């Protein structure tokens, strides 16, 4: 069978009446056949995400048996592209096809539907055993809501695939949740360079695209990186320039942002050079355990701790029970603005370093907007800014003057 893969199947496979999975390179295989219920895949154009997703959905149908299996694309014409590839790639004994609506029926009773998300209300009603959301960054959010509802009764898995297309869409936000380790979710990123290494794309073609496309368009389409957003206070290039592995030096300052409800407790420590050297992050832990964990990590190092609301008694417990050096910081619109402006200046000047992963992702997602009362700094709705706050607190503590008792002022 061939679904548009870069390598032709053997003659024996072409003669077979059974489904034979097309050749997939390791990153394709890992992304589409991840055991997580939700796998979100931000991928370069022409990197093989569609081939892999088709193979995955066909296998779900063949293994799952009687039921509905959906391929949903933003428009009907895009859904037809997937249908034709499925129809033409499967040997006749394996499937029975209808053109209107585009369906493939398998001998075990499974029916694979190729659908449009143009009218979200048309997606409600059926129970779906497994699904693919194709070109998700260009699909209406209401279509995603409808598609998710169809998986409720079956608890079925879904693969959500697409190019990166800016930051202000549901796919980008959901991908960031998956990347941060949300339960039941997996995140994968496939770039054009991965596809070149696997022999799927030609390196010269990618270089030609880089020369002839605007830089932000090339980054989105071929490197799966969202274009810089003018509402980000740090700047994407500046953030990337500060990414570095954790330092092995001892901490001189900690910043702790405490969990509220579904948020994360995050601690980040900086060494004497302003490089992140420790990173702690957990969720859903009782306050007593949180106090013990914070003190175990922080020890006698100075720390600035979120003392907003429920954080105030936690800071008091840390100060009274552990003997450590903890200072509280109350977040308000004004204090958060000042804190973030200090962090932004440091990142843009390259004065600190932090690890890739949740920290850099949250920094890239972070936004500011002007309101009638001033500037509001926060993560987009549904996302987290715990790592950003912890890093900003650590930087504030790091830059505070150290008072040494008995020191003689300079003349």
GIGI-V269475 format. One line per field, one symbol per residue. phi: phi as a letter, one per 20 degrees, with the letter a starting at -180 (. if undefined). psi: psi as a letter, one per 20 degrees, with the letter a starting at -180 (. if undefined). A space follows every 10 residues. Layout:
BEGIN
phi=???
psi=???
END
This chain:
BEGIN
phi=.cdnfecfff ffffefeefd gffcfgffff fedffffdcd cebffmeoff gfffffffff ffeemgqdcd dddfcfffff gfgfffgfee fgfebcdcec ffccddgenf ceddcdefdg ffefpfedea bcdelffdef ffffgfffff effemfebdd crffbmdebf fffffffffe nggmdccccc dffffffene degfffffff fddggfffff fddlcffgdf eefenfffff fefbfgfeff fdbdccdefc lefdecccdd efenefcbbc bbbmdggfff gffffffeme ffbdcgdflf fffffffffe edmeddcece ecgfffgfff ffffffffem ebcbffogff ffffefccbe cfdpdddafg gnddcfffff ffffffffef feedfnfegf f
psi=qpkjripqrr hhhhiqjqpp pqpprghggh ghkpiqgpop opqqpkijhg gghggghghg ghhhbpappp oprhrghhhh ggghhggiip qgihqpqqho roqppqhjip popoqqjhnh hiiqgqpphq qpoqlhijqq hhhgggghhi ighhkqrqpo qrrpmaimqh ggghhhgghi kqpjqqpqpp rhhghghijh qphhhghghh hiqqghgggg hhjlppqqpi jpihpgghgh hipqqpqirq qipqpppqqo djaqppppqq aijjppiqoq prqkpqhghg gggghhhhcj qqqppokpdi hghggggghh hhjrnppqpp prgghhgggh hggghgghik irqrqrchgh ghghhqrqqp rijbppprqq pirqkghggg ghgghgghip qpoopiqpqq .
END
